[in-house]
Amino acid sequence: MSENIHPIAIILIAWYNQNKRDLPWRGTKNPFRIWLSEIILQQTRVEQGLPYYDAFVSRFENIKQLARAPEDEILRLWQGLGYYSRAKNLHLCAKYVATELNGVFPGTYRELLKLRGIGSYTAAAIASIAFDERVPTIDGNVFRVLSRIFGIKNDISQSKYRVVFFDQALSMMPGISPSVFNQAMMEFGALQCIPRKPDCPNCPVVEMCYAFSNREQDLLPVNNKKLKIRKRYFNYPVFFYENRILMKKRNNSDIWKGLYDFHLIEFEHQMNLESLIEKLNKEISPSVFQSSFINQSKDYQHILTHQRIHARFFKIGLKDSTFAKELASKLNLISFSKTEIEKIPKPRLIEKYLIDEGNFLIC
């Protein structure tokens, strides 16, 4: 390795070659697979994202196949991974590359930035790994490594300071195999220089680390962004009849767009069976409850990054198919069999309820 390479870069690359995880997207220059892995791993741990990556590459050999797939199939494969806008952008990007670029990814950082759902980090990852462009990848792991080693105290929640970290990484990046440097930085942050209780005694750069010398590991990186958590209360009347369940596709700008759940009554608090019946009688029809079966579920909590969903389900057996069709038309619901429900994309909350309910259609 050239003596002109930054000494810390030399150490981290050597550490990476000895300690890197054996991951399926490493060792490939295929931009489709690299892009797919990076989109899946955004805001997702490797252990969680790995089975999703395997599922996608097993189903789609290339970007043209992915582009031709219906959106519901993409969302179903993505189900449980969260941040569903990533899946939608993945599909839109695939369609654009397949149709406008003949299935060929752009080969530069600047051109990759123009694609749907690809930001600076993902563009840099694809450009450096697939096309050997000398451009740093700056993710949460890299922010942490650079801030601790060099004592960079700029607030990482402010985009104007990203250039400070970018320039520091670029000054360390070798001209040959920039992808190895980028992956070494990210892997070091993921395995060694972790957010809490990093393994400093066994760190190969501990003698050069500002945070260790000044006992500031817990203070770096600086992140002053305050996370605001919104509490929401979802009350779901779950209508069913004759071995079919009524569900709704979410098409507004709220969470879970494109996925299927039940008729939703969002209220300022969790409703009980009596209050739900009263509301439905007023808004729909008293005849809803001329039914053979009504029950209330246990309480569910679903945690998202900025939201806490408190949910309760009310299973309601409808009196006949004629009324069910009228209700479906009025509430914009769709009738599904149990087999059909297994194939449509659903939020993890809905899937968990259905699993807990077991043989749902037997009262």
N, C-alpha and C positions, 0 to 999 in steps of 0.2 A: 504494500500500500504506500502511495506517495507520501513523502515527508511533508508536503505542502498541505495535506489534509488536516483539518482542525484536530487537535489531540483528543478532545472529548468525542468527536465523531468516530475516530478510530476505535476508542474503547467501547462505545455503544454498538458499533457494527460487529465487533468481536463478540460482545455479550449476546447480541441478537443471533449470531450464527451458532452459538452454543445453546441458547435457551428458547428459541422461537417455537411456537406451537405448530404442529403439523395440521395446517388448514387447507381445505381443498382448492381455495382460490389462489393459494401461493404456488409459485412455480409455473404460472401461466402468463402469457402475454395476450390472451384473448380479451379484447376490450369489453365484449358482451358479458362475460363472466365476472370480470373485475367490476364493471358498472353495477351488475346485479348484486354482487356481494356488498358493495359500498352503500347502495340504497337500502338494502335490508338491514345493515348494521348501523344506520343512522339512529341514534338514541336507543340502541338495542345492544345488549350484551352478546358476545360471540356465542356463548352456550345456548342462548335463546334463539339466535338467528340462524345457527347452523342447520337445523332440520328444515327450515324454510328455504334456505339456499339449495339444499339437496332436492327438495320437492320441485322447485322451479327449474333447475337444470335437468332433472329427470323428465319433466313434462315438455320443456322447450329447449331445443338444440341451438337455436339462434334467435336473433331479434325479430326476424320476419315471422317466425312461428308465434312468438309472444304477441306481436302486433295483431295477428289474425284472431287471437283468442277473444271471446266475449268478456266484457268487464266483470260479469258475475263470477266467471271462473277465476279471474285474477284475484278478486276480492275473497273468494272462497279459499284459495291457496294462502292468502295473506291472513286469514282469520285468526285472531288471537295475538297478532304481532303488534297491533295498535298503530296509531298515527296513520290512519287509512288514506290520508291525502298522498302519502308516499306511494301507495299502490296505484292510485289514480294517475299520479304524475309519471310513474314508471310506465304505465300503459300508454299514456299520451306521448311520452318520449319515444317509446318503441314504435308507435305508429308513424311519427315524424321521420325517424331515422330510416324506417323500412320503406316509406313511400317517397320522401323528398331526397334522401341520401342513398337510396338503393341498398339499404341495409348496412352501410359502412359508417362506423363512428368517425367523427372528426379526430384528427391526430394531434391537435394542439390544445393547450390549456384555454386560450382565448376563445377558440371555436366551441369547445365543450361547454363553456359557461353560457352559451346561447341556448342550450337545450333545456327543456322543461324538467324541473325538479333537480337540476344539477347546480349546486353552489360552488363556492371557491374550493372548499375542502374536497368534495367529490371530483371536481374537475382536475385538481392537482393530483389526486390519487390515480385517476385513470391515465392522465398525461404522463406521469412519472413511471408508473408500473407497466403500462401497455406500450408507451411510445418513448420511454427514456428521456422525457423532457426534464430539465433541471428546474423544478418548481416544488417548493415545500408544501407538505400537507400539514395544516394547522387544525387539529381537533382538540378536544378536552384534555387528552393525554399529553399532547405536545405542549399545550399551554402550561400544564402543570410541571413538566420536566424542565422547560426553559425558564420558567419563573423561579423555580427552586434553585436550579444550578447557578443561574446568573443573577439572582436577586432582582428580577424584573417585577416592579410593584405597580405597574399600570393595571387598571381595572379591566379584566377580560370581558366584562359584560358590555363594555363600550366599544362599538365597532371601530371607532377612530384609532384605537390602540392596537388593532390587529396587525398593522404594518410593522410595529415594533417587534413582534414575535416573528412575523414573516421574514423580516430582514435579518434577525438573529439566526434563524434556521438556515436561511439562504447563505449566510456567511460561513456556515459550517459544512454545507452540502458539497460533497465531492462532485467533480465533473463526470466521473465514470460511475455507472450504476446508481443513479439518484434514488431509484426505487428501493434499494436495500437500505439506504440511509433513512428514507421516510418510514419504512416499515420498522426499522430498528427503534426510531424515536417513539412511534405509536406503541410498539410492543413493550418497550421499557416502561412507559407510563402505565400500561395495562397490567403488567406483572410485577414490576419492581417498585417504581415510584408511584405507588397507589395513593388514592386520596387520603385515607386515614391509616395511621400507623405504618408508614413505609418501612421497609426492611433496610434501614440505613447502615447497620453494622456490616451487612453483606453487599453493599452497593459498590460497584467498581469505580464510581466517580465521587465517592464520599469526600475525599480529601480536597476536591475542587468545588464542592457544593456550598453555595452561599447559605442556603436554608439550614443545612446541618451545622455549619460553623456558628450560625447565629440563633440556632434553636427556633427557627421560624417555619418548620415544616407545616404546622397547622395553620399558619397565616398566609401561605402562598399556595396557589395563586390568589390574588385579590379578586373577589367577585362580590360586588355590592348590589347585585340584582336581587330584589325582593320578590319572592314567589307568592303570588296571591292565589289562595285556594277558594274556589267557589263551591258551596254546598248546594246540591240539587236533590229534589225528591220526586222520584218517578213512581207513578201508580199505574200498573198495567192490568186492565181487564183483558183476560185471555179467552176469547170466544172460540168455542169448538162445537162441532156437530157431526154426526154420522162419519166418524173416522177422518175428519178434516179439521184444520185449524186456520183461523183467519189471522193474517199477518200483514204488515205494511212496509213498503220500501221507503226508507228515509231519503228524501230528495231535497231537503232544505240545506241551509248553510251551517247547520249545527254539527255536532259530533256524529260519527258513524254514517256519513252520507254514502248512499249506495248500498248499505246493509239493511237487513230486514229485522224488524222487531214487531211488537204488538201495538194495538191502539194505545196511545200514551196520554195520560192525564198528569201533567206536571203541576204540582201544587206547592204551596209554601211550607207544607209539612207532609208527613206520611199520613195517608188516609186509612181509615179502618173500613171494614166491610159495609157498615151502615152508611157512612158518609159517601162511599163510592156508589152504592145503590141509589142513594138520593140524587147524586149528581147525574148518573146515567139516566134515571127516570125523567129528569127535567130536560136533559139535552138530547136524548135519543128516543126512548119509548118505554113506558111502563111494562110493556109486554116482553121486554128483554128478560125479565125475571119470572116469567111464566115458564121456568125451566126446571129441569130435574136435578141440577147439580150446581152448587156454588161453593167454592172454598177459598180460603186466604192462605198465602204462602208464608213462610218465615221471612224475615227481613234479610236483604242482601246489601252488601256494600261493594261498590266497584270504584277503584282508585285510578284516576288519571293524573297526568302531570299537574294540571291546573284545576282539576275538579274532583269532588267526592260525590259519587252518585249513591243515594240511598234508594233502594227499590223494593217494591212489594208487588206481588202478582196475585190476581184474583181470577181463578179459573171458573169460567161460566159456560155451562152446557146449554146451548140454544134449543128451542123446542122443535124446530124442523128446518129443512133445507130452504124452504121458501122464505122464511123470515131471515135465515142466515144470508141469503143472497141480497135481500133488501138492506140488511145491516151493512154488508160488505160494500154495496153501492153507495150508501150514505156516508160511510166513514173512509172510503177509498182503501178498502182492505182487499186482500187477495186470498183465495182459498187454496190451501196446500194439504197434500197427504203427508203422512209421517216420512215416507221415503223421499218425497220432494223437498221437505224441510231440511233433510240431511245434506242436500246438495246446494242449497242457497247460502250465501255469505251472511253471517250473523255476528253481532257483537259477542264477546266472550261472556258478558253478563247473561244474555239470552240463552246461549248454549249451556251455561252452567245450570240455569233454571230447568231447562228441558231435560238435562241429564239427571238432575236431582229428582225430577218428577217421574222418571222411569217410563213405564208404559203409559204415556200421557193420556191417551184416548180412552182408557178404561176408568170409569168413575169409581 
